[in-house]
Amino acid sequence: MWSRYVALGDSFTEGLMDVTGPDGRHVGWADRLAATLARSSPGFQYANLAVRGKLMGQVVAEQVPLACELQPDLVTLAAGVNDALRRNYDMHASATDLENAVRALRGTGADVVLVAFGDPSRRSSVMGSVSRRIAASNDATRAIAKHYDCRVVDFWGCAVFDDDGYWDEDRLHLSPAGHELAARAALSTLGLRDSGWRTPLPAPPPASPLRRAGGHAAWAGRHFGPWLGRRLRGQSSGDGIVAKRPAWGSPPPDAYAIEHP
């Protein structure tokens, strides 16, 4: 069993839009995973270096060297979606960065878990172009994982995440329920839970066209507009943000651990 876990990545792993923990930061699926692993590993240590808005190259340059210095026995690395949202996206460069990161992390002797992200076109018809990019990135991630003997939490094609209840109103980050589900998926990938997390909930009745149109308008004003503004100004949501757990520390409170099943 693992006793030193480091989480790397962007807002997904930082835990944006999950509940707020005792430290005033969002909890997130990686914190929930750490709290669960700690139950069977006395003296468990946890660090989370993820920062919102980071691109793959930034994760590799800023977080991976720090992770290697910590000498973990388990690492999760989830990044690349922010790259895919950029107009000048270079999938081959992103994949090369990921492979360099995995090579370095595996060189420490740590077990490494990567993430193949879900298909955004399942929830939004306007995300078709990004969907193709993520599919190609996922293929590269799986190939790298196979070559370096890593595990992959594979969200591609998972109908369970079609449920709006697993997403924040910004439509980009997971809700608290979504983070809990992602933690269950990670536990399943580590062989500590079954694959029951993939079972979709009963579909809710569809919203009326008028309600859907109102929801789209509200989303554009509250979330898409500010996001587009940051892109035009060359800003990132991660500007000025520091990692919430930059060094070894105790795991999150047991209240965030995932219960069976």
TORSEMAR-626339 format. One record per residue (C-alpha): residue number from 1; residue in three letters; x negated, y, z negated. Coordinates in steps of 0.1 Angstrom, whole numbers. Last residue first. Layout:
% residues N
+-----+------+-------+-------+-------+
|  nr | rest |  east | north |    up |
+-----+------+-------+-------+-------+
| NUM |  ALA |     X |     Y |     Z |
...
+-----+------+-------+-------+-------+
END
This chain:
% residues 261
+-----+------+-------+-------+-------+
|  nr | rest |  east | north |    up |
+-----+------+-------+-------+-------+
| 261 |  PRO |   188 |     6 |    23 |
| 260 |  HIS |   178 |    16 |    -3 |
| 259 |  GLU |   170 |    50 |   -18 |
| 258 |  ILE |   147 |    75 |    -2 |
| 257 |  ALA |   127 |    96 |   -26 |
| 256 |  TYR |   136 |   133 |   -30 |
| 255 |  ALA |   146 |   129 |   -67 |
| 254 |  ASP |   112 |   114 |   -73 |
| 253 |  PRO |    97 |   148 |   -73 |
| 252 |  PRO |    72 |   156 |   -46 |
| 251 |  PRO |    39 |   137 |   -47 |
| 250 |  SER |    10 |   149 |   -69 |
| 249 |  GLY |   -17 |   170 |   -53 |
| 248 |  TRP |   -45 |   167 |   -27 |
| 247 |  ALA |   -51 |   199 |    -9 |
| 246 |  PRO |   -33 |   222 |    16 |
| 245 |  ARG |     2 |   215 |     3 |
| 244 |  LYS |    25 |   243 |    16 |
| 243 |  ALA |     3 |   251 |    46 |
| 242 |  VAL |     0 |   288 |    51 |
| 241 |  ILE |    24 |   311 |    71 |
| 240 |  GLY |    11 |   345 |    83 |
| 239 |  ASP |    21 |   338 |   119 |
| 238 |  GLY |    39 |   305 |   119 |
| 237 |  SER |    71 |   318 |   137 |
| 236 |  SER |    47 |   328 |   165 |
| 235 |  GLN |    42 |   361 |   183 |
| 234 |  GLY |    33 |   369 |   218 |
| 233 |  ARG |    58 |   397 |   220 |
| 232 |  LEU |    78 |   380 |   248 |
| 231 |  ARG |    78 |   347 |   229 |
| 230 |  ARG |    89 |   364 |   197 |
| 229 |  GLY |   118 |   380 |   214 |
| 228 |  LEU |   129 |   347 |   229 |
| 227 |  TRP |   130 |   332 |   195 |
| 226 |  PRO |   150 |   362 |   181 |
| 225 |  GLY |   175 |   359 |   209 |
| 224 |  PHE |   178 |   321 |   208 |
| 223 |  HIS |   186 |   321 |   170 |
| 222 |  ARG |   213 |   344 |   157 |
| 221 |  GLY |   227 |   359 |   189 |
| 220 |  ALA |   224 |   328 |   211 |
| 219 |  TRP |   238 |   306 |   184 |
| 218 |  ALA |   268 |   328 |   179 |
| 217 |  ALA |   275 |   328 |   216 |
| 216 |  HIS |   272 |   290 |   219 |
| 215 |  GLY |   295 |   285 |   189 |
| 214 |  GLY |   321 |   308 |   204 |
| 213 |  ALA |   320 |   289 |   236 |
| 212 |  ARG |   323 |   256 |   218 |
| 211 |  ARG |   353 |   269 |   198 |
| 210 |  LEU |   370 |   280 |   230 |
| 209 |  PRO |   363 |   247 |   248 |
| 208 |  SER |   379 |   228 |   218 |
| 207 |  ALA |   356 |   208 |   197 |
| 206 |  PRO |   353 |   170 |   203 |
| 205 |  PRO |   366 |   146 |   176 |
| 204 |  PRO |   337 |   133 |   155 |
| 203 |  ALA |   318 |   103 |   167 |
| 202 |  PRO |   315 |    74 |   143 |
| 201 |  LEU |   280 |    74 |   128 |
| 200 |  PRO |   252 |    60 |   149 |
| 199 |  THR |   231 |    30 |   139 |
| 198 |  ARG |   194 |    38 |   143 |
| 197 |  TRP |   188 |    40 |   105 |
| 196 |  GLY |   195 |     3 |   103 |
| 195 |  SER |   159 |    -4 |   115 |
| 194 |  ASP |   149 |   -22 |    83 |
| 193 |  ARG |   128 |    -5 |    56 |
| 192 |  LEU |    92 |    -7 |    44 |
| 191 |  GLY |    76 |   -19 |    77 |
| 190 |  LEU |    57 |    14 |    82 |
| 189 |  THR |    80 |    21 |   112 |
| 188 |  SER |   110 |    16 |    90 |
| 187 |  LEU |    97 |    40 |    64 |
| 186 |  ALA |    92 |    66 |    92 |
| 185 |  ALA |   128 |    61 |   104 |
| 184 |  ARG |   141 |    65 |    68 |
| 183 |  ALA |   121 |    97 |    65 |
| 182 |  ALA |   137 |   109 |    98 |
| 181 |  LEU |   172 |   101 |    84 |
| 180 |  GLU |   164 |   121 |    53 |
| 179 |  HIS |   152 |   150 |    74 |
| 178 |  GLY |   184 |   148 |    95 |
| 177 |  ALA |   206 |   149 |    63 |
| 176 |  PRO |   187 |   180 |    52 |
| 175 |  SER |   193 |   196 |    86 |
| 174 |  LEU |   168 |   190 |   114 |
| 173 |  HIS |   154 |   219 |   134 |
| 172 |  LEU |   161 |   230 |   169 |
| 171 |  ARG |   199 |   235 |   171 |
| 170 |  ASP |   196 |   267 |   150 |
| 169 |  GLU |   227 |   256 |   131 |
| 168 |  ASP |   206 |   229 |   115 |
| 167 |  TRP |   208 |   194 |   129 |
| 166 |  TYR |   217 |   160 |   115 |
| 165 |  GLY |   254 |   169 |   112 |
| 164 |  ASP |   255 |   176 |   149 |
| 163 |  ASP |   255 |   139 |   156 |
| 162 |  ASP |   235 |   131 |   187 |
| 161 |  PHE |   207 |   120 |   164 |
| 160 |  VAL |   223 |    85 |   160 |
| 159 |  ALA |   221 |    80 |   198 |
| 158 |  CYS |   184 |    73 |   195 |
| 157 |  GLY |   171 |    75 |   231 |
| 156 |  TRP |   136 |    87 |   222 |
| 155 |  PHE |   132 |    88 |   184 |
| 154 |  ASP |   101 |    65 |   183 |
| 153 |  VAL |    82 |    66 |   150 |
| 152 |  VAL |    49 |    52 |   164 |
| 151 |  ARG |    22 |    31 |   148 |
| 150 |  CYS |   -15 |    34 |   156 |
| 149 |  ASP |   -38 |     7 |   170 |
| 148 |  TYR |   -61 |    32 |   188 |
| 147 |  HIS |   -52 |    20 |   224 |
| 146 |  LYS |   -16 |    13 |   215 |
| 145 |  ALA |   -11 |    47 |   199 |
| 144 |  ILE |   -27 |    65 |   228 |
| 143 |  ALA |    -3 |    47 |   252 |
| 142 |  ARG |    27 |    55 |   231 |
| 141 |  THR |    17 |    92 |   228 |
| 140 |  ALA |    12 |    94 |   266 |
| 139 |  ASP |    46 |    80 |   273 |
| 138 |  ASN |    61 |   104 |   247 |
| 137 |  SER |    45 |   133 |   264 |
| 136 |  ALA |    61 |   123 |   297 |
| 135 |  ALA |    95 |   120 |   281 |
| 134 |  ILE |    89 |   153 |   263 |
| 133 |  ARG |    82 |   171 |   296 |
| 132 |  ARG |   113 |   155 |   313 |
| 131 |  SER |   135 |   166 |   284 |
| 130 |  VAL |   121 |   202 |   286 |
| 129 |  SER |   134 |   204 |   322 |
| 128 |  GLY |   168 |   190 |   312 |
| 127 |  MET |   173 |   213 |   282 |
| 126 |  VAL |   202 |   232 |   297 |
| 125 |  SER |   225 |   201 |   294 |
| 124 |  SER |   221 |   202 |   256 |
| 123 |  ARG |   227 |   174 |   231 |
| 122 |  ARG |   215 |   144 |   250 |
| 121 |  SER |   192 |   167 |   270 |
| 120 |  PRO |   170 |   171 |   239 |
| 119 |  ASP |   157 |   135 |   242 |
| 118 |  GLY |   140 |   125 |   210 |
| 117 |  PHE |   104 |   128 |   200 |
| 116 |  ALA |    77 |   101 |   201 |
| 115 |  VAL |    59 |   105 |   167 |
| 114 |  LEU |    25 |    93 |   156 |
| 113 |  VAL |    15 |    73 |   125 |
| 112 |  VAL |   -22 |    68 |   117 |
| 111 |  ASP |   -37 |    43 |    93 |
| 110 |  ALA |   -68 |    59 |    79 |
| 109 |  GLY |  -103 |    44 |    84 |
| 108 |  THR |  -120 |    78 |    88 |
| 107 |  GLY |  -126 |    71 |   125 |
| 106 |  ARG |   -89 |    66 |   129 |
| 105 |  LEU |   -85 |   103 |   122 |
| 104 |  ALA |  -111 |   114 |   146 |
| 103 |  ARG |   -99 |    92 |   175 |
| 102 |  VAL |   -63 |   102 |   167 |
| 101 |  ALA |   -72 |   139 |   170 |
| 100 |  ASN |   -91 |   135 |   202 |
|  99 |  GLU |   -62 |   115 |   217 |
|  98 |  LEU |   -38 |   143 |   207 |
|  97 |  ASP |   -59 |   170 |   223 |
|  96 |  THR |   -61 |   149 |   255 |
|  95 |  ALA |   -24 |   145 |   254 |
|  94 |  SER |   -19 |   183 |   251 |
|  93 |  ALA |   -43 |   189 |   280 |
|  92 |  HIS |   -25 |   164 |   301 |
|  91 |  MET |     9 |   179 |   293 |
|  90 |  ASP |    -1 |   214 |   303 |
|  89 |  TYR |    28 |   237 |   295 |
|  88 |  ASN |    26 |   272 |   311 |
|  87 |  ARG |    62 |   281 |   305 |
|  86 |  ARG |    61 |   270 |   268 |
|  85 |  LEU |    88 |   248 |   253 |
|  84 |  ALA |    67 |   217 |   259 |
|  83 |  ASP |    39 |   231 |   238 |
|  82 |  ASN |    63 |   237 |   209 |
|  81 |  VAL |    74 |   201 |   212 |
|  80 |  GLY |    38 |   188 |   210 |
|  79 |  ALA |    33 |   179 |   173 |
|  78 |  ALA |    38 |   150 |   149 |
|  77 |  LEU |     8 |   135 |   131 |
|  76 |  THR |    13 |   112 |   101 |
|  75 |  VAL |   -18 |   101 |    82 |
|  74 |  LEU |   -24 |    73 |    58 |
|  73 |  ASP |   -56 |    62 |    40 |
|  72 |  PRO |   -67 |    98 |    35 |
|  71 |  GLN |  -103 |   109 |    35 |
|  70 |  LEU |   -97 |   146 |    26 |
|  69 |  GLU |  -124 |   158 |    49 |
|  68 |  CYS |  -106 |   141 |    78 |
|  67 |  ALA |   -74 |   160 |    70 |
|  66 |  LEU |   -93 |   193 |    70 |
|  65 |  PRO |  -108 |   185 |   104 |
|  64 |  VAL |   -73 |   175 |   117 |
|  63 |  GLN |   -55 |   207 |   105 |
|  62 |  GLU |   -70 |   237 |   123 |
|  61 |  ALA |   -84 |   224 |   156 |
|  60 |  VAL |   -60 |   195 |   162 |
|  59 |  VAL |   -29 |   213 |   150 |
|  58 |  GLN |   -39 |   244 |   170 |
|  57 |  GLY |   -43 |   223 |   202 |
|  56 |  MET |    -9 |   207 |   196 |
|  55 |  LEU |     8 |   241 |   192 |
|  54 |  LYS |    18 |   254 |   158 |
|  53 |  GLY |    51 |   272 |   153 |
|  52 |  ARG |    57 |   260 |   118 |
|  51 |  VAL |    27 |   249 |    97 |
|  50 |  ALA |    18 |   213 |    87 |
|  49 |  LEU |   -10 |   208 |    62 |
|  48 |  ASN |     9 |   185 |    39 |
|  47 |  ALA |   -12 |   168 |    12 |
|  46 |  TYR |    -2 |   139 |   -10 |
|  45 |  GLN |   -19 |   118 |   -37 |
|  44 |  PHE |    -4 |    86 |   -53 |
|  43 |  GLY |   -18 |    79 |   -88 |
|  42 |  PRO |     4 |    48 |   -92 |
|  41 |  SER |    16 |    34 |   -58 |
|  40 |  SER |    50 |    18 |   -56 |
|  39 |  ARG |    72 |    48 |   -63 |
|  38 |  ALA |    47 |    71 |   -46 |
|  37 |  LEU |    57 |    58 |   -12 |
|  36 |  THR |    92 |    72 |   -17 |
|  35 |  ALA |    80 |   106 |   -28 |
|  34 |  ALA |    56 |   107 |     1 |
|  33 |  LEU |    84 |    98 |    26 |
|  32 |  ARG |   106 |   125 |    12 |
|  31 |  ASP |    78 |   150 |    15 |
|  30 |  ALA |    73 |   140 |    51 |
|  29 |  TRP |   110 |   143 |    58 |
|  28 |  GLY |   112 |   179 |    47 |
|  27 |  VAL |   111 |   198 |    14 |
|  26 |  HIS |   115 |   235 |    23 |
|  25 |  ARG |    93 |   258 |     3 |
|  24 |  GLY |   103 |   276 |   -29 |
|  23 |  ASP |    79 |   255 |   -50 |
|  22 |  PRO |   107 |   237 |   -68 |
|  21 |  GLY |   120 |   225 |   -34 |
|  20 |  THR |   143 |   242 |    -9 |
|  19 |  VAL |   166 |   218 |    10 |
|  18 |  ASP |   157 |   210 |    46 |
|  17 |  MET |   158 |   238 |    72 |
|  16 |  LEU |   120 |   236 |    80 |
|  15 |  GLY |   102 |   205 |    67 |
|  14 |  GLU |    66 |   213 |    73 |
|  13 |  THR |    67 |   181 |    94 |
|  12 |  PHE |    92 |   194 |   119 |
|  11 |  SER |    79 |   229 |   116 |
|  10 |  ASP |    45 |   219 |   130 |
|   9 |  GLY |    21 |   190 |   125 |
|   8 |  LEU |     0 |   171 |   100 |
|   7 |  ALA |    10 |   150 |    69 |
|   6 |  VAL |   -17 |   136 |    47 |
|   5 |  TYR |   -11 |   105 |    25 |
|   4 |  ARG |   -35 |    91 |    -1 |
|   3 |  SER |   -22 |    60 |   -20 |
|   2 |  TRP |   -12 |    36 |     7 |
|   1 |  MET |     0 |     0 |     0 |
+-----+------+-------+-------+-------+
END
